C-alpha cells in the first residue's frame, strides 16, 4: 500500500477509531462533522484517495459503505502506544501509533488514554524503568509534581512537572540528569500531552 499524506492518515485514523468504538464505520456526514468539512465532496475525495491506495473499500449507495481490511481494524478499546509525534499532528494520528496494550481503556474511566514506552533511566527513582509502558490520561494541563508526557519539538519525554513564577521546570527522577527549563521566549516548542495514570511492565 502507498504512503499516506498527513490528512489522509488523520481520516484513516478516524475511520479506525470509529469502527473500534461503534463496531461499524461512520457515515459521510459523521466524517464531515468530525473534521468540519462543509462539503460532502471533500470527504468523498479523501475516501477515494484512501481506496485508491488500498486502505479501504467503498461500497456506493450504502449509508455506511466503508470497509476496513482486517489488518487495519483496531483491537477494540485497547490503549495505543505513541512514539515520535510530528509537529501539528494529533497525538493519536495513525503515523504516531507504534503498538497497542491489551488493556481496556474503560479501566481508567476515559477513552482519552495513550501509552508511551520508556527509553532510558531518567525516571528510575520513580520506579519507572527502561522498557516500561507508562499510561497517560490525555490533557494539556498538570499540577506541580505530576509525572507528565511532554512534547518537546517532536520528541515525547517523561518528567515531573513544575510551573514556577517565570518558568516551567521538567525534572527527571534521576540525579544524573539536569532539569529541563522553559522560559518565556524559549525557541523550543513545548506542550503537555497527558498526566500519568498507570504503568505496565512486561516481563
Helices and strands as residue ranges (DSSP letters): H 6-22, H 28-35, H 40-52, E 56-58, E 66-68, G 70-72, E 79-82, G 94-96, E 97-101, G 105-108, E 113-117, G 124-126, E 133-138, E 147-152, E 155-163, E 167-171, E 180-183, E 190-200
